[in-house]
Amino acid sequence: MSKLPIKARLVQILSENDRMWDYELINSIYAEYKLSGKEWKWTIRFYLSELISAGLFQVTEIRSDDEGIFRNDKVLHQYTLTAQGSSRAKDVDKMGA
């Protein structure tokens, strides 16, 4: 399990990938931190909103959840790091070292 807080790890994961959907980020956190359940799903989605508000993430694509990944007719978001997020990812890498 990672020693980083989940939000810091989300920044790091996204920095290791060009773009990721919210469900991909959530599944990565689930696997790494051995989490599950809808409470954690919605908590991580809240963290993603906070990372947008902090200017670290930006939404690059939005689509309807027609496949029922979260729940039909919910909105899925694809993220990428902002310039500020990329800078912060370097700091996170130092924390995790």
N, C-alpha and C positions, 0 to 999 in steps of 0.2 A: 504494500500500500504506500502511496505517496506520502511524504512528510509535509507537503504543501497544503494550505487551505484550499478548499474546492474552487473558490473564485480565482485564485492564483493559478491553479492547475488548468482551469478553463482557458486562461490567457495563454499558458504554455502550450496546451494542446492545439489551439487555433494557430499559434505561431508555427507549429510543426506541419501544418496543413494550409493550403491556400484558402479554401472555403469549406465550411461544414454546415450542415443542417442542424437545427436544435436537437433533433432526436439522435443524431450521430454523436453530438457532444454529450448528451445525457447517457447514451449507452456506453461511451468511453468512461465516464465517471462511475457509472454503475459497476462496470467490470473492475476498474482499478481500485475503487474504495469498497467494493463488495456491498453495494447498496441496492435496494429495490423498492418497489411500491410507488403508488401515485403521490404520496406525500413528498417523497424525494424528487419525483419527476417535476412537480410544481415548484418545489423549492429551487431546483436547479434552473428552471425556466425563469423564476424571479431573479436569480443571480445573473442570468443572461440580460435581463432588462436593466439591472443595475450597471452592468458593464457597458451597455449602450449609453445609459445616462451619464456615466463617468467619461464617455468619449473614447473608450478603448475598443469597442466593437461597433460595427455598422452592419445594417441589414443590406444584403445585396440582392435578395430575391424573396418573394413571398408567394405562397401557393396554398390552396385549400387542401385540407387533409381528407382527400377523397378515398384514400386507402385505409383509413382508420388507424394510422400509426399512433396518434394520441386519442382522437375521437373524431368521427366524421364531422365535417363542416367546421372544424377548428382551423386555425391558421398556422402554417409552418413557416419558419424563418430560416434563411440561410445567412450565415455571418462570415465576415472577414475582419481582420484587424485594421484599425485606423493607424495613422503614423504614430500617434501617441500610444496606441496599443502595442505596436512593434517595439517602441522604446521601452515600454513597461515590461514586455516579454523578456528583454535582455536582463532587466533587474530581477525578474522571477527566476531566470536561469541561474543567476548568482545565488539566490536564496536556496534553491534546490541542490546546489553543489555541495 
